[in-house]
Amino acid sequence: MDWNSDILKNHSWTGAITNLESKQKAAEQIAAKVVSGDIIGVGSGSTSYLALLAISQRIKNERLQIQAIPTSVEIALSCSKLSVPVTSLYEHRPDWYFDGADEVDPNNYLIKGRGGAMFKEKLMMCASPLNYIIVDNSKLVDKLGSKFPIPVEVFPTALMHAEASLKALGAIEVMLRPAQGKDGPVISENGNLILDVRFDIIGNDMENKINCITGVIESGLFQNQSVEIIVA
C-alpha cells in the first residue's frame, strides 16, 4: 500500500544549486553511463541529485532495471520520490558509484563532506570498483584546502581529544560545525559531530594520520581512492 505521502510529494533539493548549467551537463554524462541491471552507489551532493534526476528520466523512458544505494537520507528520499529502486550494501556491492566533490587537486585527491555524509560516501567509494567524481571548473584547485576545510567526523565524547590531536598534526584552525535551522552543532548521518579543520600543508599521508586519531570516525579528505574525474 502506498503511503500517499505529502512529504515525498513536496520533497526537493533543500539548498541552492550553484553553477546549475554546468552541473546539469555533468549529470547527463553520468546518466548516459547507466546500463540496465546496474547497482549504482549514489553520492549526497547537489550534483548527485541532478544526476539522479537524469537517471530517473531514463528509467521512465527506457524501462531500465537498476537499483541505487544512497549515501544519505536526503538522497534516499529523492530515490523514493523519483521511483528509483533502492538497495543496500547488505544485499549488493555497487557496480559503480558517482558523487561530487568540494575540491579536486592535480593528484585527484579530494575534499568532500560539506553535507556531513563523508563516512558513508567513503565507504561506498571503497566498496565500488569504479568511482566517478563530477565537478565543474570551480572545484579544481592547485592546492588542496585552498577553498574549504577538511571535515572530520568525531564521536562526541572524543571531541576535545580529537581537537588536540589535530592541532598536533599541524591544524591551524579547528571549528565545530554549527547547524542551520536547529540549535547547536551539525549532527552527521551517523549521529556524530563534525569538525572543520584547516591546514597550511596537507601531506600525502594526512588522510591516514587523521583517521588514526582515536575517536575520529572518518574525514572528508580522500587521498587513497581510485577515481575518475568528470569535469563539466
N, C-alpha and C positions, 0 to 999 in steps of 0.2 A: 504494500500500500504506500502511495506517495504521501509525503508529509504536507504537500501543498504549502510550502514554507515561504512566507513573505521575506524572511531573512535572506534566503537564497535568491529569490526573485530580484531583490534590491542590491545584491552583492555586486560590488565593482572594486577596482583598484583604489585603495584608500588614499594614496598620496599623489602629488603632482608627478607627471612623467616628463622629464626633461629630454630634449633632443628627440622628440617623438618621431619625426620623419625618418631619421637615421636608424632608430631602434626598430621601427616597423620593417625597414628593408632587411635588417639582420634577422628579424623574426621570421620573415618569409623564407630566408635561406635555410633556417633550421627546419621549418615546416616541410620544405621540399625534400629533406632527408628521410622523412618518415616512410617506413615500409610496413605493410600490413603484417601483423604478428609481432611487432616490436614491443619490448618492455622498455620504457623510457623514464629515466630519472629527470625530474623537473625541479629546477632551482627556484629561488624565492624572490628574486628582484623584479622590478618593473619590466625589464627586457624579457625575462622568462614568462611573465604574464602575457605580454604581447605575442610571444611565440606560441603559447598555449592557445590563445585566441585563433591564430592561424591554423594550428593543428586541429582544433575542434571543427573548423570550417571544412578541412579536408576529410575528417571523419564523416561529417554530414554529407558532403558532396560525393565522396568516393566509397563510402561504407567501409572504411578501413577498420580492421580489428586490431586495436592496440590497448595497452594498459600503461598507466602512469604511476610512478612512485613519487609523491610530493614530499618536499623537504620542509614544509611549514603548514600551519593551519590555514593561513591566507590562501596558499596555492591549493590545498585540499578542498577548500570551499569553492574556489574557482573551477576546479575539476568537476565538482558536483553540479554547479550551475551550468557548465558547458557540456554536460553529459559525456565527459571523458572518463572511462572506467579506471578505477584506482585499485592498485595492489600494494604490497609492502615488501620490504626486504626479508620478511619471514617466508614469504611464498616464492619470490623471484629475485634473481640477480638482474640488474638492468643491462640491456644490450648497449645502451649509450646514455649519456647524461648531458644536459645543457644548462647553462646558467650565465649570469652576467658577472661583472667584477667592478670594483671601485677604482682600482689601479692595475695596470699591467706594465711591467718593465721589459727591457730588451731580452732578458733571460726567460720570459714568460712566467716570471714569478708574479703572484697576485696578492692584493689586499682585498678582502671581502668581509662581509658581516655587518654592514650598517643596518640590516634588517634583523639582526640578532639570531640568525639561524646557521651560523658558520659550522657548528658541530655536525648537524645533520647534512649540510652541504659537503663537508669534507668526507664524512662517512660515505655518502653517495658517490663522490668522486673516486674514493679508494676502491669501492665495490665495482665500479664500472670500468670496462676495458677501453672505453673511448669517451673522451670528455671534450665538449665544445664550450668555449667561453666567448660570448657575444658582447661586443663593446662598440662604442663609437670612438672617434678620434680623441675626444676629451678625456678618455680614460687611459690613454697611452702616456707614460711618463719615462723620463730618463733615469730617475732615481726613485725607488720605492719609498713611500712615506712622504712624498712631496706635497700631496694634497690632503691625505687622510691619515689618521692614526690607525694603529693596529688594534682591532677589537680583541679582547681576551675574556673568555667566559670563565667565571670563577665560582666555585662552591661558596655560598655566602659566608660561612664561618671562617673560611680561609682568606678573606678579603685583605686583611692587614698584612698577613704573611706574604700573599701574592704581590701586594704593592711593594713591600720591602725587597722582595726577590727581583722584581722587575727593575727597580732602581739599581740594584746591584749589577744587573746586566747592562746598565747604561741608559735606562729610560730617563728622558729629561722632563716628561710630563706623564702623570698617571691620573686619569679622571674617571670617577664613577659616572656612568652614563645616566643622565636624568630622563625620566619619562615625559611624554607629552600626552595630555589627556587623562593623567592619573597622578596622584601624589606619589612622591618617592622615585626610586630608580627604575630603569627598564628591567623587566624580568624576561629572561631568554625563553626560547621554546622548551627548554628543559627545566625551567624553574630556578635558574641561577642568575647571578649578577654579571654585568658587563663592564669591564674597564677599557677605556680608550687610551692607548699608550703611544707616545711619540718617542722616537729615537733619532739622534743625529745620523747615526750609521747603523744600517741593518745588514749584518753579515750573512753569508750564505748558510750559516748554521743556526740562525736566530730562531727559526721555527722550532727546531729540536730543543733549543735551550729554554724557550718559553714553555714548551709542553712538558719539560722535566720538572717544573715547579710544582710541588705538592699543592693540590687544591685547584690547579688550572685544569679545566675540562677540555678546552680547545682554544685555539687562536684563529683569527681571520687572516693569518699570514700563510700563504700557500707556496712553499718553495720545493716541495718534494713530489709534486704530482705531474703526470704527463698530460698536457692539454694542447688542444688546437685552438688558436685564437681566430675568431671571425670578426673582422673589422668592417662595419658598415660604411 
